[in-house]
Amino acid sequence: MTKGPAAVLTRLAQTGDGALALTFAGLAGAASLAAAAAALSRRRSARR
């Protein structure tokens, strides 16, 4: 069985709470985007 967000999404989908699963997926996506943006800005400022 998979672990992490995928497992949580699968469990939520099986219980029928699709709205909560979508919200969780959106939060996870936003968090990963923010982390990537922070890493990029850190790399850019380190080059200067």
mmCIF file of the N, C-alpha and C atoms, coordinates in Angstrom:
data_MODEL
# 
_entry.id   MODEL 
# 
loop_
_atom_site.group_PDB 
_atom_site.id 
_atom_site.type_symbol 
_atom_site.label_atom_id 
_atom_site.label_alt_id 
_atom_site.label_comp_id 
_atom_site.label_asym_id 
_atom_site.label_entity_id 
_atom_site.label_seq_id 
_atom_site.pdbx_PDB_ins_code 
_atom_site.Cartn_x 
_atom_site.Cartn_y 
_atom_site.Cartn_z 
_atom_site.occupancy 
_atom_site.B_iso_or_equiv 
_atom_site.pdbx_formal_charge 
_atom_site.auth_seq_id 
_atom_site.auth_comp_id 
_atom_site.auth_asym_id 
_atom_site.auth_atom_id 
_atom_site.pdbx_PDB_model_num 
ATOM 1   N N  . MET A 1 1  ? 0.824   -1.206 0.000  1.00 0.00 ? 1  MET A N  1 
ATOM 2   C CA . MET A 1 1  ? 0.000   0.000  0.000  1.00 0.00 ? 1  MET A CA 1 
ATOM 3   C C  . MET A 1 1  ? 0.863   1.263  0.000  1.00 0.00 ? 1  MET A C  1 
ATOM 4   N N  . THR A 1 2  ? 0.403   2.289  -0.681 1.00 0.00 ? 2  THR A N  1 
ATOM 5   C CA . THR A 1 2  ? 1.183   3.518  -0.753 1.00 0.00 ? 2  THR A CA 1 
ATOM 6   C C  . THR A 1 2  ? 1.043   4.317  0.533  1.00 0.00 ? 2  THR A C  1 
ATOM 7   N N  . LYS A 1 3  ? 2.045   5.131  0.780  1.00 0.00 ? 3  LYS A N  1 
ATOM 8   C CA . LYS A 1 3  ? 1.997   5.984  1.968  1.00 0.00 ? 3  LYS A CA 1 
ATOM 9   C C  . LYS A 1 3  ? 1.979   7.439  1.545  1.00 0.00 ? 3  LYS A C  1 
ATOM 10  N N  . GLY A 1 4  ? 1.656   8.319  2.478  1.00 0.00 ? 4  GLY A N  1 
ATOM 11  C CA . GLY A 1 4  ? 1.684   9.747  2.196  1.00 0.00 ? 4  GLY A CA 1 
ATOM 12  C C  . GLY A 1 4  ? 0.349   10.272 1.697  1.00 0.00 ? 4  GLY A C  1 
ATOM 13  N N  . PRO A 1 5  ? 0.407   11.422 1.025  1.00 0.00 ? 5  PRO A N  1 
ATOM 14  C CA . PRO A 1 5  ? -0.821  12.088 0.559  1.00 0.00 ? 5  PRO A CA 1 
ATOM 15  C C  . PRO A 1 5  ? -1.680  11.208 -0.334 1.00 0.00 ? 5  PRO A C  1 
ATOM 16  N N  . ALA A 1 6  ? -1.035  10.385 -1.181 1.00 0.00 ? 6  ALA A N  1 
ATOM 17  C CA . ALA A 1 6  ? -1.809  9.528  -2.083 1.00 0.00 ? 6  ALA A CA 1 
ATOM 18  C C  . ALA A 1 6  ? -2.688  8.566  -1.296 1.00 0.00 ? 6  ALA A C  1 
ATOM 19  N N  . ALA A 1 7  ? -2.132  8.008  -0.224 1.00 0.00 ? 7  ALA A N  1 
ATOM 20  C CA . ALA A 1 7  ? -2.906  7.074  0.593  1.00 0.00 ? 7  ALA A CA 1 
ATOM 21  C C  . ALA A 1 7  ? -4.075  7.786  1.261  1.00 0.00 ? 7  ALA A C  1 
ATOM 22  N N  . VAL A 1 8  ? -3.822  9.001  1.745  1.00 0.00 ? 8  VAL A N  1 
ATOM 23  C CA . VAL A 1 8  ? -4.895  9.766  2.389  1.00 0.00 ? 8  VAL A CA 1 
ATOM 24  C C  . VAL A 1 8  ? -5.995  10.079 1.384  1.00 0.00 ? 8  VAL A C  1 
ATOM 25  N N  . LEU A 1 9  ? -5.596  10.497 0.180  1.00 0.00 ? 9  LEU A N  1 
ATOM 26  C CA . LEU A 1 9  ? -6.591  10.806 -0.855 1.00 0.00 ? 9  LEU A CA 1 
ATOM 27  C C  . LEU A 1 9  ? -7.404  9.575  -1.211 1.00 0.00 ? 9  LEU A C  1 
ATOM 28  N N  . THR A 1 10 ? -6.728  8.431  -1.326 1.00 0.00 ? 10 THR A N  1 
ATOM 29  C CA . THR A 1 10 ? -7.423  7.192  -1.664 1.00 0.00 ? 10 THR A CA 1 
ATOM 30  C C  . THR A 1 10 ? -8.436  6.846  -0.581 1.00 0.00 ? 10 THR A C  1 
ATOM 31  N N  . ARG A 1 11 ? -8.022  6.983  0.679  1.00 0.00 ? 11 ARG A N  1 
ATOM 32  C CA . ARG A 1 11 ? -8.918  6.662  1.786  1.00 0.00 ? 11 ARG A CA 1 
ATOM 33  C C  . ARG A 1 11 ? -10.121 7.599  1.776  1.00 0.00 ? 11 ARG A C  1 
ATOM 34  N N  . LEU A 1 12 ? -9.862  8.887  1.550  1.00 0.00 ? 12 LEU A N  1 
ATOM 35  C CA . LEU A 1 12 ? -10.964 9.850  1.526  1.00 0.00 ? 12 LEU A CA 1 
ATOM 36  C C  . LEU A 1 12 ? -11.916 9.561  0.373  1.00 0.00 ? 12 LEU A C  1 
ATOM 37  N N  . ALA A 1 13 ? -11.367 9.202  -0.782 1.00 0.00 ? 13 ALA A N  1 
ATOM 38  C CA . ALA A 1 13 ? -12.206 8.901  -1.937 1.00 0.00 ? 13 ALA A CA 1 
ATOM 39  C C  . ALA A 1 13 ? -13.074 7.678  -1.661 1.00 0.00 ? 13 ALA A C  1 
ATOM 40  N N  . GLN A 1 14 ? -12.512 6.701  -0.951 1.00 0.00 ? 14 GLN A N  1 
ATOM 41  C CA . GLN A 1 14 ? -13.274 5.486  -0.652 1.00 0.00 ? 14 GLN A CA 1 
ATOM 42  C C  . GLN A 1 14 ? -14.407 5.773  0.329  1.00 0.00 ? 14 GLN A C  1 
ATOM 43  N N  . THR A 1 15 ? -14.210 6.731  1.236  1.00 0.00 ? 15 THR A N  1 
ATOM 44  C CA . THR A 1 15 ? -15.266 7.054  2.187  1.00 0.00 ? 15 THR A CA 1 
ATOM 45  C C  . THR A 1 15 ? -16.333 7.935  1.545  1.00 0.00 ? 15 THR A C  1 
ATOM 46  N N  . GLY A 1 16 ? -16.062 8.434  0.336  1.00 0.00 ? 16 GLY A N  1 
ATOM 47  C CA . GLY A 1 16 ? -17.051 9.224  -0.373 1.00 0.00 ? 16 GLY A CA 1 
ATOM 48  C C  . GLY A 1 16 ? -16.957 10.711 -0.093 1.00 0.00 ? 16 GLY A C  1 
ATOM 49  N N  . ASP A 1 17 ? -15.953 11.140 0.668  1.00 0.00 ? 17 ASP A N  1 
ATOM 50  C CA . ASP A 1 17 ? -15.821 12.565 0.976  1.00 0.00 ? 17 ASP A CA 1 
ATOM 51  C C  . ASP A 1 17 ? -14.934 13.229 -0.071 1.00 0.00 ? 17 ASP A C  1 
ATOM 52  N N  . GLY A 1 18 ? -15.476 13.375 -1.273 1.00 0.00 ? 18 GLY A N  1 
ATOM 53  C CA . GLY A 1 18 ? -14.694 13.909 -2.384 1.00 0.00 ? 18 GLY A CA 1 
ATOM 54  C C  . GLY A 1 18 ? -14.265 15.354 -2.180 1.00 0.00 ? 18 GLY A C  1 
ATOM 55  N N  . ALA A 1 19 ? -15.139 16.174 -1.576 1.00 0.00 ? 19 ALA A N  1 
ATOM 56  C CA . ALA A 1 19 ? -14.808 17.585 -1.381 1.00 0.00 ? 19 ALA A CA 1 
ATOM 57  C C  . ALA A 1 19 ? -13.590 17.730 -0.476 1.00 0.00 ? 19 ALA A C  1 
ATOM 58  N N  . LEU A 1 20 ? -13.557 16.938 0.584  1.00 0.00 ? 20 LEU A N  1 
ATOM 59  C CA . LEU A 1 20 ? -12.423 16.997 1.502  1.00 0.00 ? 20 LEU A CA 1 
ATOM 60  C C  . LEU A 1 20 ? -11.154 16.530 0.807  1.00 0.00 ? 20 LEU A C  1 
ATOM 61  N N  . ALA A 1 21 ? -11.284 15.501 -0.031 1.00 0.00 ? 21 ALA A N  1 
ATOM 62  C CA . ALA A 1 21 ? -10.122 14.992 -0.765 1.00 0.00 ? 21 ALA A CA 1 
ATOM 63  C C  . ALA A 1 21 ? -9.585  16.059 -1.714 1.00 0.00 ? 21 ALA A C  1 
ATOM 64  N N  . LEU A 1 22 ? -10.489 16.767 -2.395 1.00 0.00 ? 22 LEU A N  1 
ATOM 65  C CA . LEU A 1 22 ? -10.059 17.827 -3.313 1.00 0.00 ? 22 LEU A CA 1 
ATOM 66  C C  . LEU A 1 22 ? -9.384  18.958 -2.551 1.00 0.00 ? 22 LEU A C  1 
ATOM 67  N N  . THR A 1 23 ? -9.937  19.309 -1.393 1.00 0.00 ? 23 THR A N  1 
ATOM 68  C CA . THR A 1 23 ? -9.337  20.364 -0.579 1.00 0.00 ? 23 THR A CA 1 
ATOM 69  C C  . THR A 1 23 ? -7.941  19.961 -0.143 1.00 0.00 ? 23 THR A C  1 
ATOM 70  N N  . PHE A 1 24 ? -7.795  18.705 0.295  1.00 0.00 ? 24 PHE A N  1 
ATOM 71  C CA . PHE A 1 24 ? -6.488  18.206 0.728  1.00 0.00 ? 24 PHE A CA 1 
ATOM 72  C C  . PHE A 1 24 ? -5.503  18.242 -0.429 1.00 0.00 ? 24 PHE A C  1 
ATOM 73  N N  . ALA A 1 25 ? -5.951  17.827 -1.617 1.00 0.00 ? 25 ALA A N  1 
ATOM 74  C CA . ALA A 1 25 ? -5.074  17.830 -2.790 1.00 0.00 ? 25 ALA A CA 1 
ATOM 75  C C  . ALA A 1 25 ? -4.660  19.259 -3.136 1.00 0.00 ? 25 ALA A C  1 
ATOM 76  N N  . GLY A 1 26 ? -5.596  20.188 -3.030 1.00 0.00 ? 26 GLY A N  1 
ATOM 77  C CA . GLY A 1 26 ? -5.283  21.587 -3.316 1.00 0.00 ? 26 GLY A CA 1 
ATOM 78  C C  . GLY A 1 26 ? -4.269  22.149 -2.336 1.00 0.00 ? 26 GLY A C  1 
ATOM 79  N N  . LEU A 1 27 ? -4.438  21.827 -1.054 1.00 0.00 ? 27 LEU A N  1 
ATOM 80  C CA . LEU A 1 27 ? -3.493  22.299 -0.037 1.00 0.00 ? 27 LEU A CA 1 
ATOM 81  C C  . LEU A 1 27 ? -2.115  21.713 -0.271 1.00 0.00 ? 27 LEU A C  1 
ATOM 82  N N  . ALA A 1 28 ? -2.058  20.424 -0.590 1.00 0.00 ? 28 ALA A N  1 
ATOM 83  C CA . ALA A 1 28 ? -0.769  19.770 -0.833 1.00 0.00 ? 28 ALA A CA 1 
ATOM 84  C C  . ALA A 1 28 ? -0.093  20.386 -2.053 1.00 0.00 ? 28 ALA A C  1 
ATOM 85  N N  . GLY A 1 29 ? -0.872  20.651 -3.099 1.00 0.00 ? 29 GLY A N  1 
ATOM 86  C CA . GLY A 1 29 ? -0.308  21.259 -4.300 1.00 0.00 ? 29 GLY A CA 1 
ATOM 87  C C  . GLY A 1 29 ? 0.209   22.661 -4.029 1.00 0.00 ? 29 GLY A C  1 
ATOM 88  N N  . ALA A 1 30 ? -0.559  23.450 -3.270 1.00 0.00 ? 30 ALA A N  1 
ATOM 89  C CA . ALA A 1 30 ? -0.134  24.810 -2.950 1.00 0.00 ? 30 ALA A CA 1 
ATOM 90  C C  . ALA A 1 30 ? 1.132   24.794 -2.101 1.00 0.00 ? 30 ALA A C  1 
ATOM 91  N N  . ALA A 1 31 ? 1.209   23.850 -1.168 1.00 0.00 ? 31 ALA A N  1 
ATOM 92  C CA . ALA A 1 31 ? 2.391   23.760 -0.306 1.00 0.00 ? 31 ALA A CA 1 
ATOM 93  C C  . ALA A 1 31 ? 3.630   23.407 -1.116 1.00 0.00 ? 31 ALA A C  1 
ATOM 94  N N  . SER A 1 32 ? 3.491   22.463 -2.046 1.00 0.00 ? 32 SER A N  1 
ATOM 95  C CA . SER A 1 32 ? 4.650   22.068 -2.850 1.00 0.00 ? 32 SER A CA 1 
ATOM 96  C C  . SER A 1 32 ? 5.058   23.199 -3.791 1.00 0.00 ? 32 SER A C  1 
ATOM 97  N N  . LEU A 1 33 ? 4.082   23.947 -4.325 1.00 0.00 ? 33 LEU A N  1 
ATOM 98  C CA . LEU A 1 33 ? 4.404   25.092 -5.181 1.00 0.00 ? 33 LEU A CA 1 
ATOM 99  C C  . LEU A 1 33 ? 5.141   26.162 -4.386 1.00 0.00 ? 33 LEU A C  1 
ATOM 100 N N  . ALA A 1 34 ? 4.674   26.420 -3.171 1.00 0.00 ? 34 ALA A N  1 
ATOM 101 C CA . ALA A 1 34 ? 5.329   27.425 -2.330 1.00 0.00 ? 34 ALA A CA 1 
ATOM 102 C C  . ALA A 1 34 ? 6.754   27.001 -1.989 1.00 0.00 ? 34 ALA A C  1 
ATOM 103 N N  . ALA A 1 35 ? 6.939   25.711 -1.707 1.00 0.00 ? 35 ALA A N  1 
ATOM 104 C CA . ALA A 1 35 ? 8.277   25.206 -1.388 1.00 0.00 ? 35 ALA A CA 1 
ATOM 105 C C  . ALA A 1 35 ? 9.200   25.345 -2.590 1.00 0.00 ? 35 ALA A C  1 
ATOM 106 N N  . ALA A 1 36 ? 8.689   25.038 -3.779 1.00 0.00 ? 36 ALA A N  1 
ATOM 107 C CA . ALA A 1 36 ? 9.502   25.154 -4.994 1.00 0.00 ? 36 ALA A CA 1 
ATOM 108 C C  . ALA A 1 36 ? 9.862   26.614 -5.261 1.00 0.00 ? 36 ALA A C  1 
ATOM 109 N N  . ALA A 1 37 ? 8.912   27.516 -5.068 1.00 0.00 ? 37 ALA A N  1 
ATOM 110 C CA . ALA A 1 37 ? 9.178   28.938 -5.285 1.00 0.00 ? 37 ALA A CA 1 
ATOM 111 C C  . ALA A 1 37 ? 10.215  29.451 -4.293 1.00 0.00 ? 37 ALA A C  1 
ATOM 112 N N  . ALA A 1 38 ? 10.120  29.012 -3.042 1.00 0.00 ? 38 ALA A N  1 
ATOM 113 C CA . ALA A 1 38 ? 11.090  29.435 -2.029 1.00 0.00 ? 38 ALA A CA 1 
ATOM 114 C C  . ALA A 1 38 ? 12.483  28.933 -2.375 1.00 0.00 ? 38 ALA A C  1 
ATOM 115 N N  . ALA A 1 39 ? 12.571  27.687 -2.838 1.00 0.00 ? 39 ALA A N  1 
ATOM 116 C CA . ALA A 1 39 ? 13.873  27.121 -3.206 1.00 0.00 ? 39 ALA A CA 1 
ATOM 117 C C  . ALA A 1 39 ? 14.463  27.879 -4.393 1.00 0.00 ? 39 ALA A C  1 
ATOM 118 N N  . LEU A 1 40 ? 13.616  28.227 -5.367 1.00 0.00 ? 40 LEU A N  1 
ATOM 119 C CA . LEU A 1 40 ? 14.094  28.970 -6.534 1.00 0.00 ? 40 LEU A CA 1 
ATOM 120 C C  . LEU A 1 40 ? 14.596  30.350 -6.135 1.00 0.00 ? 40 LEU A C  1 
ATOM 121 N N  . SER A 1 41 ? 13.848  31.056 -5.307 1.00 0.00 ? 41 SER A N  1 
ATOM 122 C CA . SER A 1 41 ? 14.263  32.400 -4.904 1.00 0.00 ? 41 SER A CA 1 
ATOM 123 C C  . SER A 1 41 ? 15.546  32.336 -4.079 1.00 0.00 ? 41 SER A C  1 
ATOM 124 N N  . ARG A 1 42 ? 15.696  31.283 -3.264 1.00 0.00 ? 42 ARG A N  1 
ATOM 125 C CA . ARG A 1 42 ? 16.920  31.123 -2.481 1.00 0.00 ? 42 ARG A CA 1 
ATOM 126 C C  . ARG A 1 42 ? 18.110  30.910 -3.415 1.00 0.00 ? 42 ARG A C  1 
ATOM 127 N N  . ARG A 1 43 ? 17.907  30.090 -4.453 1.00 0.00 ? 43 ARG A N  1 
ATOM 128 C CA . ARG A 1 43 ? 18.986  29.821 -5.392 1.00 0.00 ? 43 ARG A CA 1 
ATOM 129 C C  . ARG A 1 43 ? 19.372  31.090 -6.150 1.00 0.00 ? 43 ARG A C  1 
ATOM 130 N N  . ARG A 1 44 ? 18.365  31.879 -6.536 1.00 0.00 ? 44 ARG A N  1 
ATOM 131 C CA . ARG A 1 44 ? 18.640  33.112 -7.281 1.00 0.00 ? 44 ARG A CA 1 
ATOM 132 C C  . ARG A 1 44 ? 19.410  34.106 -6.421 1.00 0.00 ? 44 ARG A C  1 
ATOM 133 N N  . SER A 1 45 ? 19.016  34.251 -5.159 1.00 0.00 ? 45 SER A N  1 
ATOM 134 C CA . SER A 1 45 ? 19.690  35.213 -4.293 1.00 0.00 ? 45 SER A CA 1 
ATOM 135 C C  . SER A 1 45 ? 21.100  34.727 -3.946 1.00 0.00 ? 45 SER A C  1 
ATOM 136 N N  . ALA A 1 46 ? 21.323  33.423 -3.948 1.00 0.00 ? 46 ALA A N  1 
ATOM 137 C CA . ALA A 1 46 ? 22.650  32.882 -3.634 1.00 0.00 ? 46 ALA A CA 1 
ATOM 138 C C  . ALA A 1 46 ? 23.621  33.144 -4.779 1.00 0.00 ? 46 ALA A C  1 
ATOM 139 N N  . ARG A 1 47 ? 23.110  33.251 -6.005 1.00 0.00 ? 47 ARG A N  1 
ATOM 140 C CA . ARG A 1 47 ? 23.985  33.490 -7.159 1.00 0.00 ? 47 ARG A CA 1 
ATOM 141 C C  . ARG A 1 47 ? 24.564  34.895 -7.151 1.00 0.00 ? 47 ARG A C  1 
ATOM 142 N N  . ARG A 1 48 ? 23.809  35.862 -6.601 1.00 0.00 ? 48 ARG A N  1 
ATOM 143 C CA . ARG A 1 48 ? 24.261  37.257 -6.650 1.00 0.00 ? 48 ARG A CA 1 
ATOM 144 C C  . ARG A 1 48 ? 25.455  37.525 -5.769 1.00 0.00 ? 48 ARG A C  1 
# 
